[in-house]
Amino acid sequence: MKQFNKLAHAVWQCKYHVVWCPKYRFRILRGEIGKSVRDIIRQLCEWRRIEILEGNIQIDHIHLVLSIPPKYSVSEAIGFIKGKSAIKMFDLHHKLKKRYWGRHFWPKDTV
């Protein structure tokens, strides 16, 4: 039973492999921006108690294996991570505003 997680009224094991890329698939997730994305995603997942089992950030996409609690739908969890991380990325890296107008860092159709 150690492999299962517990909530007040549920025992669960929900693992999802999620892949998404920056808008227009620009090769931008390297160096300082890649490290910022990694740290921001870790912070947001800790905040919602989403466990990152595995993660890999390539220069043009992100792979995550997540354990998402059943109180959140997959689209809700990924939408939260993508939305909040985009806001934080634009606040940290002002040069991104030249390339991504309208504060849209991630495309909408990847969830």
Disulfide bonds with the S-S distance in Angstrom:
none
